[in-house]
């Protein structure tokens, strides 16, 4: 008697007419919804684009169609990331991620102890860009001699981050 149009109270009333009825051995009892790790979806910005180090991003773990199970998350990478999981009943879990060192972070996701398909997922963390406002120039004179060596220094060690240093000189 598995009819979704019959409510529990009606079913109990019907069954009360058969007080000596017994369940068959092995019969599924109650709401035994199958747990399905294959129905867990993982998506979001941290998995789609590069993430700048020390910048918080997130992705979602959607187990709403997988049954009532427990989500597990593990990490491997260049450093232990800072992670916060926001779980809302009946909605995808929001995994907030902050990678502190550049590199690839592999995120292993399990559902009721079983690894989901496409796990581990990878979060690619890139270095902070350099701050050009902290680049200093020394020895550059307002006027330079054409056809002569004009020396100056570009000091970028306080700019932090990573990037390429390009110097261009324009003249007649």
PyMOL commands that set and color helices and strands:
alter all, ss='L'
color gray80, all
select helices_A, chain A and resi 8-15+37-39+45-48+132-134
alter helices_A, ss='H'
color red, helices_A
select strands_A, chain A and resi 41-43+51-52+57-62+71-76+82-86+93-98+103-111+114-115+121-126+136-138+153-155
alter strands_A, ss='S'
color yellow, strands_A
deselect
rebuild
show_as cartoon
